Structures are given as structure tokens and as C-alpha cells.
Amino acid sequence: MSLQDDLTAVRRNLNELVRSVERLEQDVARQSPAAAPRAAAPGGMVPVPDTPYDQSKWTDTDDEGLGVRDRRAP
């Protein structure tokens, strides 16, 4: 392939990319931000705070897969 062929291919790919981005922008614009928000699906994302948990929540809990605290794992 010559340099001219390479440049033609790059222009064609760039034009295709521009058209794809324009279609995507149109699709996003069609989705009205004023539309009612969808209810979160079960198993959807849940925000988790960065603050530490209250340690009192973890008293008398078992370590998953390790059994009861202060005892040997099976």
C-alpha cells in the first residue's frame, strides 16, 4: 500500500468514527433527562461510603468460611 492509500483509509475511518459519534450524541439527546428515573434493578449498583463502619456492628459475628471467632477453623 502506498502512503496515499494509507491516508485515504485513515480519512475513511475517521469519517466513519465522526458519523458514529454523531449518531451516539443524537441517541443520547433523544433520551429526555426529564423522563421519570427508572427504579434500580435488584442487584444494581449501591453506593458504599468511604467512612469506616461502626465496629459495634461486627460484634458476635462469624468470619465467613472461617467459623466462629476465637475457635479454630474446621
C-alpha positions as CSV (number, residue, x, y, z in Angstrom):
1,M,0.0,0.0,0.0
2,S,1.2,3.4,-0.8
3,L,1.2,6.4,1.5
4,Q,-1.8,7.9,-0.4
5,D,-3.8,4.6,0.1
6,D,-3.0,4.7,3.8
7,L,-4.1,8.4,4.1
8,T,-7.3,7.5,2.3
9,A,-8.0,4.7,4.6
10,V,-7.3,6.9,7.7
11,R,-9.7,9.6,6.3
12,R,-12.4,7.0,5.7
13,N,-12.0,5.5,9.2
14,L,-12.1,9.0,10.7
15,N,-15.2,9.9,8.8
16,E,-16.9,6.7,10.0
17,L,-15.9,7.5,13.6
18,V,-17.3,11.0,13.3
19,R,-20.6,9.6,12.0
20,S,-20.8,7.1,14.8
21,V,-20.2,9.7,17.4
22,E,-22.9,11.9,15.9
23,R,-25.3,9.1,16.0
24,L,-24.4,8.4,19.6
25,E,-24.9,12.0,20.5
26,Q,-28.3,12.0,18.8
27,D,-29.4,8.9,20.7
28,V,-28.3,10.4,24.0
29,A,-30.2,13.7,23.1
30,R,-33.4,11.7,22.4
31,Q,-33.4,10.3,25.9
32,S,-35.1,13.1,27.8
33,P,-33.4,13.9,31.1
34,A,-36.9,14.9,32.4
35,A,-38.1,11.4,31.9
36,A,-39.0,9.5,35.1
37,P,-35.9,7.8,36.5
38,R,-36.0,4.0,36.3
39,A,-36.2,2.1,39.5
40,A,-33.0,0.5,40.5
41,A,-32.9,-3.1,39.4
42,P,-32.2,-5.7,42.1
43,G,-28.5,-6.3,42.2
44,G,-27.8,-2.8,40.8
45,M,-25.1,-0.6,42.0
46,V,-25.3,0.6,45.5
47,P,-23.1,3.5,46.8
48,V,-20.8,2.5,49.6
49,P,-19.4,5.3,51.8
50,D,-15.7,5.7,52.4
51,T,-16.2,6.3,56.1
52,P,-15.4,3.4,58.4
53,Y,-18.2,1.2,59.7
54,D,-19.3,1.3,63.3
55,Q,-17.3,-1.6,64.9
56,S,-20.3,-2.4,67.2
57,K,-22.0,-3.8,64.1
58,W,-19.4,-6.6,63.9
59,T,-19.6,-7.9,67.5
60,D,-20.6,-11.6,67.8
61,T,-20.2,-12.2,64.0
62,D,-18.7,-15.2,62.3
63,D,-15.9,-14.8,59.8
64,E,-17.2,-16.2,56.5
65,G,-15.5,-19.5,55.7
66,L,-13.5,-19.4,59.0
67,G,-16.2,-20.2,61.5
68,V,-16.8,-18.6,64.9
69,R,-14.2,-16.2,66.2
70,D,-11.9,-17.5,69.0
71,R,-12.2,-21.0,67.6
72,R,-10.2,-23.0,65.1
73,A,-11.5,-23.3,61.6
74,P,-12.6,-26.8,60.7
